[in-house]
Amino acid sequence: MKALVAKVAAAAFVLFARAITAVRAIWPEEGLPAKPCIYFANHSSHGDFVLVWAVLPPRLRHRTRPVAGAEYWLKSHTDAFIGRDVFNAVLIERDREKRTEDPIALMASAIDAGSSLIVFPEGTRNQTDERLLPFKSGIFHLVTERPEVELVPVWINNLNRVMPKGEIVPIPLICTVTFGKALRIDPGEEKEAFLERMRAALIALAPKPAGSGE
């Protein structure tokens, strides 16, 4: 019964996200990887992973798991049901001193089991005027453990205006989710060079600022 309720709730989340945002997915010419991969996206709203998850084709959505903070999704029974059962999220304890499991091992295990992941390398929501915050090193450590896994940059546009900070009721606006060409870590690539390359690939998908001449 619980599994059925979770399945119905997941379908409802997809319909709601699409209705509120009229979201349009923009795909790379070569399409998305058929094998488990890592979707890495900009992060400006609590609804980011829902929108990425909602636009994926059903065959990919069903085996894609968002990576999220355990302290947020385990704060109540309802949140835990949504995080664990509806979205099957990989829940990470952010407080190093309270961790009982290694986050990299948890994510690698999910990939080994055939799941793709949705991650946000900024680590927290970007509430600044900068397009991206500096990337945390977790994504680098994950792909050094699984170097064969492809990384797909994903730019989410407008969702921070649909769900402004502090607001409960969404504001209907059109959003886009742009998927870029799949990438891999290069043999021997250093952490800083890798993170900067991934950051540049993500920013390249962002809409150009008005007046930029591009």
C-alpha positions as a Markdown table, in Angstrom:
| # | Residue | x | y | z |
|---|---|---|---|---|
| 1 | Met | 0.0 | 0.0 | 0.0 |
| 2 | Lys | 2.8 | 2.4 | 0.9 |
| 3 | Ala | 4.5 | 1.8 | -2.4 |
| 4 | Leu | 1.3 | 2.5 | -4.3 |
| 5 | Val | 0.8 | 5.8 | -2.4 |
| 6 | Ala | 4.4 | 6.8 | -3.2 |
| 7 | Lys | 3.9 | 6.0 | -6.9 |
| 8 | Val | 0.7 | 8.1 | -7.0 |
| 9 | Ala | 2.4 | 10.9 | -5.1 |
| 10 | Ala | 5.4 | 10.8 | -7.6 |
| 11 | Ala | 3.0 | 11.2 | -10.5 |
| 12 | Ala | 1.3 | 14.1 | -8.8 |
| 13 | Phe | 4.6 | 15.9 | -8.2 |
| 14 | Val | 5.4 | 15.6 | -11.9 |
| 15 | Leu | 2.0 | 16.9 | -13.0 |
| 16 | Phe | 2.2 | 19.8 | -10.4 |
| 17 | Ala | 5.7 | 20.8 | -11.4 |
| 18 | Arg | 4.8 | 20.9 | -15.0 |
| 19 | Ala | 1.5 | 22.8 | -14.4 |
| 20 | Ile | 3.1 | 25.5 | -12.3 |
| 21 | Thr | 6.2 | 26.0 | -14.4 |
| 22 | Ala | 5.2 | 25.0 | -17.9 |
| 23 | Val | 8.7 | 23.5 | -17.9 |
| 24 | Arg | 10.4 | 23.0 | -21.2 |
| 25 | Ala | 13.4 | 20.6 | -21.5 |
| 26 | Ile | 16.2 | 21.3 | -23.9 |
| 27 | Trp | 18.2 | 18.2 | -24.8 |
| 28 | Pro | 21.7 | 17.8 | -26.2 |
| 29 | Glu | 21.9 | 16.6 | -29.8 |
| 30 | Glu | 23.4 | 13.3 | -28.8 |
| 31 | Gly | 20.7 | 12.7 | -26.2 |
| 32 | Leu | 21.1 | 11.6 | -22.6 |
| 33 | Pro | 23.4 | 8.7 | -21.5 |
| 34 | Ala | 21.6 | 5.3 | -21.4 |
| 35 | Lys | 23.8 | 4.1 | -18.6 |
| 36 | Pro | 23.8 | 5.5 | -15.0 |
| 37 | Cys | 25.2 | 9.0 | -15.0 |
| 38 | Ile | 25.4 | 12.1 | -12.8 |
| 39 | Tyr | 23.2 | 15.1 | -13.6 |
| 40 | Phe | 24.8 | 18.1 | -11.9 |
| 41 | Ala | 22.8 | 21.4 | -11.8 |
| 42 | Asn | 22.8 | 24.9 | -10.5 |
| 43 | His | 20.9 | 25.3 | -7.2 |
| 44 | Ser | 18.7 | 28.3 | -6.3 |
| 45 | Ser | 15.4 | 26.7 | -5.1 |
| 46 | His | 14.2 | 23.8 | -3.0 |
| 47 | Gly | 12.3 | 22.6 | -6.0 |
| 48 | Asp | 15.4 | 22.2 | -8.3 |
| 49 | Phe | 15.7 | 18.5 | -8.2 |
| 50 | Val | 11.9 | 18.0 | -8.6 |
| 51 | Leu | 12.0 | 19.9 | -11.9 |
| 52 | Val | 15.0 | 18.0 | -13.2 |
| 53 | Trp | 13.4 | 14.7 | -12.1 |
| 54 | Ala | 10.0 | 15.7 | -13.7 |
| 55 | Val | 11.4 | 16.5 | -17.2 |
| 56 | Leu | 13.4 | 13.3 | -17.5 |
| 57 | Pro | 11.8 | 10.6 | -19.8 |
| 58 | Pro | 10.0 | 8.0 | -17.6 |
| 59 | Arg | 12.5 | 5.3 | -18.5 |
| 60 | Leu | 15.3 | 7.5 | -17.0 |
| 61 | Arg | 13.3 | 9.1 | -14.2 |
| 62 | His | 12.4 | 5.8 | -12.6 |
| 63 | Arg | 16.1 | 5.1 | -12.0 |
| 64 | Thr | 17.3 | 8.6 | -11.1 |
| 65 | Arg | 17.8 | 9.5 | -7.5 |
| 66 | Pro | 18.3 | 13.0 | -6.1 |
| 67 | Val | 21.1 | 13.5 | -3.6 |
| 68 | Ala | 19.7 | 15.6 | -0.7 |
| 69 | Gly | 20.4 | 16.6 | 2.9 |
| 70 | Ala | 19.2 | 14.1 | 5.5 |
| 71 | Glu | 18.5 | 16.8 | 8.1 |
| 72 | Tyr | 16.0 | 18.5 | 5.8 |
| 73 | Trp | 14.2 | 15.4 | 4.6 |
| 74 | Leu | 14.1 | 13.5 | 7.9 |
| 75 | Lys | 12.7 | 16.3 | 10.0 |
| 76 | Ser | 9.1 | 14.9 | 9.9 |
| 77 | His | 7.3 | 11.7 | 8.9 |
| 78 | Thr | 5.8 | 13.4 | 5.9 |
| 79 | Asp | 9.1 | 14.8 | 4.7 |
| 80 | Ala | 10.8 | 11.4 | 5.2 |
| 81 | Phe | 8.0 | 9.7 | 3.2 |
| 82 | Ile | 8.5 | 12.2 | 0.3 |
| 83 | Gly | 12.3 | 12.0 | 0.4 |
| 84 | Arg | 12.7 | 8.3 | 0.9 |
| 85 | Asp | 9.6 | 6.7 | -0.7 |
| 86 | Val | 8.4 | 9.2 | -3.3 |
| 87 | Phe | 11.8 | 10.4 | -4.7 |
| 88 | Asn | 14.0 | 7.6 | -3.4 |
| 89 | Ala | 16.6 | 10.2 | -2.5 |
| 90 | Val | 20.1 | 9.4 | -1.5 |
| 91 | Leu | 20.1 | 11.2 | 1.9 |
| 92 | Ile | 23.4 | 12.6 | 3.0 |
| 93 | Glu | 24.2 | 13.7 | 6.5 |
| 94 | Arg | 25.9 | 17.1 | 6.1 |
| 95 | Asp | 27.2 | 17.4 | 9.7 |
| 96 | Arg | 30.5 | 15.5 | 9.6 |
| 97 | Glu | 30.5 | 14.8 | 13.3 |
| 98 | Lys | 27.1 | 13.1 | 13.1 |
| 99 | Arg | 27.7 | 11.0 | 10.0 |
| 100 | Thr | 27.3 | 7.3 | 10.3 |
| 101 | Glu | 28.0 | 6.6 | 6.6 |
| 102 | Asp | 30.4 | 8.0 | 4.1 |
| 103 | Pro | 28.5 | 10.2 | 1.5 |
| 104 | Ile | 30.8 | 9.2 | -1.3 |
| 105 | Ala | 30.3 | 5.5 | -0.6 |
| 106 | Leu | 26.5 | 6.0 | -0.5 |
| 107 | Met | 26.5 | 7.7 | -3.9 |
| 108 | Ala | 28.9 | 5.2 | -5.4 |
| 109 | Ser | 26.7 | 2.4 | -4.2 |
| 110 | Ala | 23.6 | 3.9 | -5.7 |
| 111 | Ile | 25.5 | 4.2 | -9.1 |
| 112 | Asp | 26.7 | 0.6 | -8.8 |
| 113 | Ala | 23.1 | -0.5 | -8.2 |
| 114 | Gly | 22.1 | 1.1 | -11.6 |
| 115 | Ser | 20.8 | 4.5 | -10.5 |
| 116 | Ser | 21.7 | 7.9 | -11.9 |
| 117 | Leu | 22.1 | 10.8 | -9.5 |
| 118 | Ile | 21.0 | 14.4 | -9.4 |
| 119 | Val | 23.6 | 16.5 | -7.5 |
| 120 | Phe | 24.1 | 20.2 | -6.8 |
| 121 | Pro | 27.9 | 20.8 | -6.6 |
| 122 | Glu | 27.4 | 24.3 | -5.1 |
| 123 | Gly | 26.3 | 22.5 | -1.9 |
| 124 | Thr | 23.7 | 25.0 | -0.9 |
| 125 | Arg | 21.1 | 27.3 | -2.6 |
| 126 | Asn | 22.6 | 30.3 | -4.4 |
| 127 | Gln | 21.0 | 33.4 | -3.0 |
| 128 | Thr | 23.7 | 35.8 | -4.4 |
| 129 | Asp | 23.9 | 37.7 | -7.7 |
| 130 | Glu | 26.6 | 35.4 | -8.9 |
| 131 | Arg | 25.6 | 32.8 | -11.5 |
| 132 | Leu | 27.2 | 30.0 | -9.5 |
| 133 | Leu | 28.8 | 29.5 | -6.1 |
| 134 | Pro | 32.2 | 27.8 | -6.0 |
| 135 | Phe | 31.8 | 24.0 | -6.4 |
| 136 | Lys | 32.4 | 21.7 | -3.4 |
| 137 | Ser | 34.8 | 18.8 | -3.9 |
| 138 | Gly | 32.3 | 16.0 | -3.4 |
| 139 | Ile | 31.6 | 15.5 | -7.1 |
| 140 | Phe | 35.3 | 15.2 | -7.8 |
| 141 | His | 35.8 | 12.6 | -5.1 |
| 142 | Leu | 32.8 | 10.7 | -6.4 |
| 143 | Val | 34.0 | 10.5 | -10.0 |
| 144 | Thr | 37.6 | 9.6 | -9.0 |
| 145 | Glu | 35.9 | 6.5 | -7.4 |
| 146 | Arg | 33.8 | 5.9 | -10.5 |
| 147 | Pro | 35.7 | 7.5 | -13.4 |
| 148 | Glu | 33.7 | 5.7 | -16.1 |
| 149 | Val | 30.5 | 7.5 | -15.1 |
| 150 | Glu | 29.4 | 10.3 | -17.4 |
| 151 | Leu | 28.5 | 13.8 | -16.0 |
| 152 | Val | 25.7 | 15.8 | -17.5 |
| 153 | Pro | 25.5 | 19.5 | -16.8 |
| 154 | Val | 22.0 | 20.8 | -16.3 |
| 155 | Trp | 21.0 | 24.5 | -16.1 |
| 156 | Ile | 17.7 | 25.3 | -14.4 |
| 157 | Asn | 16.3 | 28.7 | -15.4 |
| 158 | Asn | 13.6 | 30.8 | -13.7 |
| 159 | Leu | 12.7 | 28.4 | -10.8 |
| 160 | Asn | 14.1 | 30.8 | -8.2 |
| 161 | Arg | 11.4 | 33.2 | -9.4 |
| 162 | Val | 8.6 | 30.6 | -9.2 |
| 163 | Met | 9.6 | 29.8 | -5.6 |
| 164 | Pro | 11.2 | 32.9 | -4.2 |
| 165 | Lys | 12.8 | 32.5 | -0.8 |
| 166 | Gly | 10.3 | 32.7 | 2.0 |
| 167 | Glu | 7.3 | 32.2 | -0.2 |
| 168 | Ile | 4.9 | 29.2 | 0.2 |
| 169 | Val | 2.6 | 29.7 | -2.8 |
| 170 | Pro | 4.4 | 29.2 | -6.2 |
| 171 | Ile | 4.2 | 32.0 | -8.8 |
| 172 | Pro | 3.4 | 30.5 | -12.2 |
| 173 | Leu | 6.2 | 31.2 | -14.7 |
| 174 | Ile | 7.8 | 29.3 | -17.6 |
| 175 | Cys | 11.0 | 27.5 | -16.7 |
| 176 | Thr | 13.5 | 25.7 | -18.8 |
| 177 | Val | 15.8 | 22.8 | -18.0 |
| 178 | Thr | 18.8 | 22.6 | -20.4 |
| 179 | Phe | 20.9 | 19.5 | -20.5 |
| 180 | Gly | 24.4 | 19.7 | -21.9 |
| 181 | Lys | 26.8 | 17.2 | -23.5 |
| 182 | Ala | 27.9 | 14.4 | -21.2 |
| 183 | Leu | 31.4 | 14.8 | -19.8 |
| 184 | Arg | 34.0 | 12.6 | -18.0 |
| 185 | Ile | 36.9 | 13.2 | -15.7 |
| 186 | Asp | 40.2 | 13.1 | -17.6 |
| 187 | Pro | 42.9 | 10.7 | -16.5 |
| 188 | Gly | 45.0 | 12.3 | -13.9 |
| 189 | Glu | 43.0 | 15.5 | -13.9 |
| 190 | Glu | 43.5 | 17.6 | -10.8 |
| 191 | Lys | 40.6 | 18.6 | -8.5 |
| 192 | Glu | 40.7 | 22.3 | -9.1 |
| 193 | Ala | 41.0 | 21.9 | -12.9 |
| 194 | Phe | 38.1 | 19.4 | -12.9 |
| 195 | Leu | 35.8 | 21.6 | -10.8 |
| 196 | Glu | 36.5 | 24.6 | -12.9 |
| 197 | Arg | 35.9 | 22.7 | -16.1 |
| 198 | Met | 32.5 | 21.4 | -14.8 |
| 199 | Arg | 31.6 | 24.9 | -13.6 |
| 200 | Ala | 32.4 | 26.3 | -17.0 |
| 201 | Ala | 30.3 | 23.6 | -18.7 |
| 202 | Leu | 27.4 | 24.5 | -16.5 |
| 203 | Ile | 27.6 | 28.3 | -17.0 |
| 204 | Ala | 27.8 | 27.8 | -20.8 |
| 205 | Leu | 24.2 | 26.5 | -20.7 |
| 206 | Ala | 22.9 | 29.5 | -18.9 |
| 207 | Pro | 20.9 | 32.1 | -20.8 |
| 208 | Lys | 23.1 | 35.1 | -21.8 |
| 209 | Pro | 22.5 | 38.3 | -19.8 |
| 210 | Ala | 20.5 | 41.0 | -21.5 |
| 211 | Gly | 22.8 | 43.4 | -23.3 |
| 212 | Ser | 25.6 | 40.9 | -23.6 |
| 213 | Gly | 25.5 | 41.0 | -27.4 |
| 214 | Glu | 25.3 | 37.2 | -27.6 |
